Amino acid sequence: MVASISRSAQEPKHYCAQDIFSHATDSIDRQRKRPLGRLSNFVVDELPQSVAEIKCSERPDEAVRALGRGISAIVADSDYDALLRRLPQSDFEIAKTDIQYLTNCAYHMSSFAGLHRRHAELTVGKELNRLAQLTRERQPGIDVLSYEDMILTNPVQNDPRVYCLGEAGVEERDFCLGHQLIERELQSAIDALLELRDLADADARQCLSLCAERLEAANHILVRFYEHLSPDLFGQFRVFYGKNPYKDRLGPSGRFSARIVAVSVLLIGEELFLQKPQFYRDVYRLSEYYPQAYIRAVLRWLSPDKGSVWLKPGWLEGEAEFPRFATVSPVIEHGNGEIQRLRASCVRALDRFTRMHHTTALKYTVQPGRPIVGVEASESVDAVLLQRLLRTARQ
């Protein structure tokens, strides 16, 4: 049986790379996804307007406090606690996204207005914090807006959660949509590699050809980011997806795609361990930032016998051999020359994807003159993405 990583119910089915970053004004054809009623309506229909008003206000501190009071009044008006407990999982995930988008906005706009941490917490409010805590009780996760909230459970195609109005809002929607499209391509590559690894009668040539094709498609979407994302529009919404200004917590980022970790483990797992062990140390160190069901599956491949997948395995500390059975390497070694060449083409495609991710991230977050505020050197784009590259990948 193939040990697959589950798909998200919100994955796109119709859009392609050419649909994103057209810089249109508002082309969103909405089909309402509002599991929390009035609270969800506020996130989708009113929050972007509130953000715009705070940015233009002569007294942003007072405007932010007013936003906090308004959110608290909405939360107090209904029994959202009970609603959260009885929502079906697909609706609950969107509800969690709504709550995290609100909480994240309150923190970032408090920072924009120059509020002290104590006043920022008052802006978020006890009621909203309580709802956020309830979501973590039902589905454990990080206590800030996550990559899973922003990309995987955000109903981007039909009722997107965004912070900006007009062109910037559509660009923000397309930014999230582009990541969803990449996730779809990565899932196809994972499915092919899992079939190759786990099924004795798998067609190795077909599996590897499909993997290379899907990785190239994912890279094509990143090229679209690099060539068509507007730096000015990106700058309007980028701040909301940065590091939390009041907590020692990282913001949502493509680095926390568990699917790219899965592809890396399946395709070049042992080589990464030998050349770049920091890749694995960071995955375990920051495991709470990844979509939990997805990263748990990957860690289970790497430590199938451990009582807790979150504990660092002995092989990472040099106390055991790397678990090659988690990768496709044993299958490749028994293949012919064509199979080995196809695997090498997959590795090169993964290398190109990582390099394009690195190049695009540098273009929009560092160059020209866009310093990353509050990010440790060890968390820089270079430190994070370059540790995923094999030294021999281009040979």
C-alpha positions as CSV (number, residue, x, y, z in Angstrom):
1,M,0.0,0.0,0.0
2,V,1.4,3.4,-1.0
3,A,2.0,5.6,2.1
4,S,0.7,8.8,0.6
5,I,0.4,12.3,2.0
6,S,-3.2,13.4,2.1
7,R,-4.4,16.0,-0.2
8,S,-6.1,19.2,0.9
9,A,-9.8,19.7,0.0
10,Q,-8.9,23.2,-1.0
11,E,-6.4,22.3,-3.7
12,P,-7.0,24.1,-7.1
13,K,-8.5,22.1,-10.0
14,H,-8.9,24.6,-12.8
15,Y,-6.3,27.4,-12.6
16,C,-2.9,27.3,-14.3
17,A,0.2,29.4,-14.0
18,Q,-0.9,31.8,-16.8
19,D,-3.9,32.8,-14.7
20,I,-1.8,34.4,-12.0
21,F,-0.3,37.9,-11.8
22,S,-2.3,39.4,-14.6
23,H,-2.6,42.6,-12.5
24,A,-6.4,42.9,-13.1
25,T,-8.5,44.9,-10.7
26,D,-10.9,42.3,-9.3
27,S,-11.6,39.1,-11.2
28,I,-12.6,37.0,-8.2
29,D,-15.8,35.0,-8.9
30,R,-16.8,34.4,-5.3
31,Q,-18.6,31.3,-4.1
32,R,-19.0,32.0,-0.4
33,K,-17.1,29.9,2.2
34,R,-18.2,31.4,5.5
35,P,-18.2,28.7,8.2
36,L,-18.2,31.3,11.1
37,G,-21.0,33.5,9.7
38,R,-20.7,37.1,10.7
39,L,-17.0,36.6,11.8
40,S,-16.1,35.0,8.4
41,N,-18.0,37.7,6.6
42,F,-16.0,40.4,8.4
43,V,-12.7,38.7,7.5
44,V,-13.6,38.5,3.8
45,D,-15.7,41.6,3.2
46,E,-14.6,44.2,5.8
47,L,-11.1,43.5,7.1
48,P,-9.3,44.7,3.9
49,Q,-11.2,48.0,4.1
50,S,-10.3,48.3,7.8
51,V,-6.7,47.8,7.0
52,A,-6.8,50.5,4.3
53,E,-8.5,52.9,6.7
54,I,-5.9,52.3,9.5
55,K,-3.0,52.9,7.0
56,C,-4.6,56.2,6.0
57,S,-5.6,57.3,9.5
58,E,-4.1,60.3,11.2
59,R,-4.4,58.4,14.4
60,P,-3.6,54.8,13.5
61,D,-3.3,53.8,17.2
62,E,-6.9,54.8,17.8
63,A,-8.1,53.2,14.6
64,V,-6.4,49.9,15.5
65,R,-7.9,49.9,19.0
66,A,-11.3,50.5,17.3
67,L,-10.7,47.5,15.1
68,G,-10.0,45.4,18.1
69,R,-13.1,46.5,19.9
70,G,-15.2,45.7,16.8
71,I,-13.7,42.2,16.5
72,S,-14.3,41.6,20.2
73,A,-17.9,42.7,19.8
74,I,-18.5,40.3,16.8
75,V,-16.9,37.4,18.8
76,A,-19.1,38.1,21.8
77,D,-22.2,38.2,19.8
78,S,-22.4,34.5,19.0
79,D,-21.4,31.2,20.6
80,Y,-18.4,30.6,18.3
81,D,-16.9,28.2,20.8
82,A,-19.7,25.7,20.3
83,L,-19.8,26.3,16.5
84,L,-16.0,25.5,16.3
85,R,-16.5,22.2,18.1
86,R,-19.2,21.0,15.8
87,L,-18.0,22.2,12.4
88,P,-17.1,19.4,10.0
89,Q,-13.3,19.3,9.4
90,S,-13.3,21.0,6.0
91,D,-15.3,23.9,7.4
92,F,-13.3,23.9,10.6
93,E,-10.0,24.4,8.6
94,I,-11.4,27.5,6.9
95,A,-12.7,28.8,10.3
96,K,-9.3,28.4,11.8
97,T,-7.9,30.3,8.9
98,D,-10.4,33.1,9.5
99,I,-9.4,33.3,13.2
100,Q,-5.7,33.3,12.4
101,Y,-6.1,36.0,9.7
102,L,-7.9,38.2,12.2
103,T,-5.3,37.6,15.0
104,N,-2.4,38.1,12.6
105,C,-3.9,41.4,11.3
106,A,-4.4,42.7,14.9
107,Y,-0.8,42.1,15.7
108,H,0.7,43.6,12.5
109,M,-1.6,46.6,12.5
110,S,-0.7,47.2,16.2
111,S,2.9,47.2,15.2
112,F,2.2,49.6,12.3
113,A,0.5,52.0,14.8
114,G,3.4,51.7,17.2
115,L,1.5,50.1,20.0
116,H,3.3,48.5,23.0
117,R,3.0,44.7,23.3
118,R,0.5,45.0,26.1
119,H,-1.7,47.3,24.0
120,A,-1.3,44.9,21.0
121,E,-2.6,42.0,23.2
122,L,-5.5,44.2,24.2
123,T,-6.3,44.9,20.6
124,V,-6.3,41.1,19.8
125,G,-8.6,40.7,22.8
126,K,-9.3,37.8,25.1
127,E,-12.3,36.6,23.1
128,L,-10.3,36.2,19.8
129,N,-7.4,34.6,21.7
130,R,-9.8,32.1,23.2
131,L,-11.1,31.1,19.8
132,A,-7.5,30.7,18.5
133,Q,-6.7,28.5,21.5
134,L,-9.8,26.4,20.8
135,T,-8.7,25.8,17.3
136,R,-5.3,24.5,18.5
137,E,-7.0,22.2,21.0
138,R,-9.0,20.6,18.1
139,Q,-6.1,20.7,15.6
140,P,-2.6,21.2,17.2
141,G,-0.5,23.8,15.4
142,I,1.6,26.9,15.7
143,D,0.1,29.9,17.6
144,V,0.5,32.3,14.7
145,L,-0.7,32.4,11.1
146,S,0.9,29.4,9.4
147,Y,1.7,28.3,5.8
148,E,-1.2,25.8,6.2
149,D,-3.6,28.6,7.0
150,M,-2.4,30.9,4.3
151,I,-2.1,28.4,1.5
152,L,-3.6,25.0,2.1
153,T,-6.9,25.8,3.8
154,N,-7.4,29.3,2.5
155,P,-10.3,29.0,-0.1
156,V,-8.2,31.0,-2.5
157,Q,-10.0,30.1,-5.7
158,N,-13.6,30.9,-4.7
159,D,-13.5,33.1,-1.5
160,P,-10.0,34.2,-0.7
161,R,-8.8,35.6,2.6
162,V,-6.6,38.6,1.8
163,Y,-5.6,41.8,3.6
164,C,-5.5,44.3,0.6
165,L,-8.1,46.0,-1.6
166,G,-8.2,46.3,-5.4
167,E,-5.2,45.3,-7.5
168,A,-3.1,44.6,-4.4
169,G,-5.8,42.2,-3.1
170,V,-6.0,40.3,-6.4
171,E,-2.2,40.1,-6.5
172,E,-2.2,38.8,-3.0
173,R,-4.8,36.2,-4.0
174,D,-2.7,35.2,-7.0
175,F,0.4,35.0,-4.7
176,C,-1.5,32.4,-2.6
177,L,-2.9,30.7,-5.7
178,G,0.5,30.3,-7.2
179,H,1.7,28.5,-4.1
180,Q,-1.4,26.2,-4.2
181,L,-0.6,25.4,-7.9
182,I,3.0,24.5,-6.8
183,E,1.6,22.3,-4.0
184,R,-0.5,20.5,-6.6
185,E,2.5,19.7,-8.8
186,L,4.6,18.6,-5.9
187,Q,1.8,16.2,-4.8
188,S,1.8,14.6,-8.2
189,A,5.6,14.2,-8.0
190,I,5.2,12.7,-4.5
191,D,2.6,10.2,-5.7
192,A,4.9,9.0,-8.5
193,L,7.9,8.6,-6.1
194,L,5.8,6.8,-3.5
195,E,4.5,4.4,-6.2
196,L,8.1,3.7,-7.2
197,R,9.2,3.2,-3.6
198,D,6.3,1.2,-2.3
199,L,4.9,-0.9,-5.1
200,A,6.9,-3.9,-6.3
201,D,5.4,-3.8,-9.8
202,A,5.7,-0.1,-10.3
203,D,6.8,1.1,-13.8
204,A,10.0,2.9,-12.8
205,R,10.4,4.7,-16.1
206,Q,6.8,6.1,-16.0
207,C,7.1,7.1,-12.3
208,L,10.4,9.0,-12.8
209,S,9.3,10.6,-16.0
210,L,6.1,11.9,-14.3
211,C,8.1,13.1,-11.3
212,A,10.5,15.1,-13.5
213,E,7.6,16.5,-15.5
214,R,5.7,17.7,-12.4
215,L,8.8,19.3,-10.9
216,E,9.5,21.2,-14.1
217,A,5.8,22.4,-14.0
218,A,6.3,23.6,-10.4
219,N,9.5,25.4,-11.5
220,H,7.5,27.0,-14.4
221,I,5.1,28.5,-11.8
222,L,8.1,29.9,-9.9
223,V,9.3,31.5,-13.1
224,R,5.9,33.1,-13.4
225,F,6.4,34.6,-9.9
226,Y,9.9,35.9,-10.9
227,E,8.8,37.5,-14.1
228,H,5.3,38.8,-13.4
229,L,4.8,39.4,-9.6
230,S,4.6,43.2,-9.1
231,P,7.2,44.4,-6.6
232,D,5.0,47.4,-5.6
233,L,1.8,45.3,-5.1
234,F,3.8,42.6,-3.3
235,G,5.1,45.2,-0.9
236,Q,1.6,46.2,0.1
237,F,0.7,42.7,1.5
238,R,4.1,41.3,2.3
239,V,4.2,42.8,5.8
240,F,1.2,40.7,6.9
241,Y,3.1,37.5,6.1
242,G,6.3,38.3,7.9
243,K,7.5,37.4,11.4
244,N,5.1,38.2,14.2
245,P,6.2,41.6,15.5
246,Y,5.4,40.8,19.2
247,K,6.3,37.0,19.4
248,D,9.4,35.1,18.6
249,R,7.6,33.3,15.8
250,L,8.4,33.0,12.1
251,G,5.8,34.0,9.5
252,P,4.2,31.7,6.9
253,S,6.6,30.9,4.2
254,G,7.1,28.5,1.3
255,R,10.0,27.1,3.2
256,F,7.3,25.4,5.3
257,S,5.9,23.3,2.5
258,A,6.0,19.7,3.8
259,R,5.6,18.6,0.2
260,I,8.9,20.0,-0.9
261,V,10.5,18.2,2.2
262,A,8.7,15.0,1.1
263,V,10.1,15.2,-2.5
264,S,13.6,16.0,-1.2
265,V,13.5,13.0,1.2
266,L,12.1,10.6,-1.4
267,L,14.5,11.7,-4.2
268,I,17.8,12.8,-2.5
269,G,17.2,11.9,1.2
270,E,20.5,10.2,1.9
271,E,22.6,12.6,-0.1
272,L,21.1,15.5,1.7
273,F,21.9,13.9,5.0
274,L,25.5,13.4,4.0
275,Q,26.0,16.8,2.4
276,K,23.6,19.1,4.2
277,P,22.5,17.5,7.6
278,Q,21.3,21.0,8.7
279,F,18.3,20.4,6.3
280,Y,17.1,17.7,8.6
281,R,18.0,19.5,11.8
282,D,15.9,22.4,10.7
283,V,12.9,20.2,9.7
284,Y,12.9,18.7,13.2
285,R,13.6,22.0,14.9
286,L,10.8,23.9,13.1
287,S,8.4,21.0,12.6
288,E,5.6,22.9,14.3
289,Y,5.6,25.4,11.5
290,Y,4.8,22.8,8.8
291,P,1.3,21.5,8.0
292,Q,1.1,18.9,10.8
293,A,-0.5,15.9,9.0
294,Y,1.9,16.3,6.1
295,I,5.1,16.7,8.0
296,R,4.1,13.9,10.4
297,A,3.9,11.5,7.4
298,V,7.4,12.4,6.3
299,L,8.8,12.1,9.8
300,R,7.2,8.7,10.1
301,W,9.1,7.6,7.0
302,L,12.3,8.7,8.7
303,S,11.6,7.2,12.1
304,P,9.0,4.4,11.7
305,D,9.9,2.7,15.0
306,K,9.9,5.7,17.3
307,G,7.1,6.3,19.8
308,S,7.1,10.0,18.8
309,V,7.8,11.2,15.3
310,W,8.8,14.6,16.7
311,L,11.9,13.3,18.5
312,K,15.2,13.6,16.7
313,P,16.2,10.1,15.4
314,G,19.5,8.5,16.3
315,W,20.7,8.6,12.7
316,L,20.7,12.4,12.8
317,E,23.1,12.3,15.7
318,G,25.4,9.7,14.1
319,E,24.1,6.9,16.2
320,A,22.5,4.8,13.4
321,E,22.5,4.5,9.6
322,F,20.3,6.8,7.6
323,P,17.0,5.0,6.8
324,R,17.5,4.6,3.0
325,F,14.1,2.7,2.8
326,A,12.4,6.1,3.2
327,T,13.8,7.0,-0.2
328,V,13.7,5.6,-3.8
329,S,17.4,4.9,-3.7
330,P,17.2,1.2,-3.1
331,V,14.9,0.8,-6.2
332,I,17.1,3.0,-8.3
333,E,20.2,0.9,-7.5
334,H,18.5,-2.2,-8.9
335,G,17.5,-0.4,-12.0
336,N,19.2,-0.1,-15.4
337,G,21.1,2.8,-16.8
338,E,18.0,4.4,-18.2
339,I,16.4,4.4,-14.7
340,Q,19.4,5.9,-13.1
341,R,19.5,8.7,-15.8
342,L,15.8,9.4,-15.3
343,R,16.4,9.7,-11.5
344,A,19.3,12.1,-12.2
345,S,16.9,14.2,-14.4
346,C,14.5,14.4,-11.4
347,V,17.3,15.5,-9.2
348,R,18.3,18.3,-11.6
349,A,14.6,19.4,-11.9
350,L,14.4,19.6,-8.1
351,D,17.7,21.6,-8.1
352,R,16.3,24.0,-10.6
353,F,13.2,24.4,-8.6
354,T,15.2,25.2,-5.4
355,R,17.4,27.6,-7.2
356,M,14.5,29.5,-8.8
357,H,12.8,29.7,-5.4
358,H,16.1,31.1,-4.0
359,T,16.4,33.6,-6.9
360,T,12.8,34.7,-6.7
361,A,12.9,35.1,-2.9
362,L,16.0,37.3,-3.2
363,K,14.5,39.4,-5.9
364,Y,11.4,40.3,-3.9
365,T,12.5,40.2,-0.2
366,V,16.1,41.4,-0.4
367,Q,16.8,43.2,-3.7
368,P,16.7,46.0,-4.3
369,G,16.9,47.6,-0.8
370,R,14.3,45.4,0.9
371,P,16.0,44.3,4.2
372,I,14.4,41.5,6.1
373,V,13.5,43.0,9.5
374,G,13.8,40.8,12.6
375,V,15.1,37.7,10.9
376,E,18.2,35.9,12.2
377,A,21.1,35.3,9.9
378,S,20.5,31.5,10.3
379,E,16.9,32.1,9.0
380,S,18.0,34.1,5.9
381,V,17.0,33.1,2.4
382,D,20.5,31.9,1.7
383,A,20.8,29.9,4.9
384,V,17.5,28.2,4.4
385,L,17.3,27.5,0.7
386,L,20.9,26.8,-0.2
387,Q,21.0,24.0,2.4
388,R,18.6,22.1,0.2
389,L,20.9,22.0,-2.8
390,L,23.2,19.0,-3.6
391,R,26.7,19.9,-4.6
392,T,26.5,17.4,-7.4
393,A,23.0,18.1,-8.6
394,R,24.1,20.0,-11.8
395,Q,26.6,17.4,-12.9
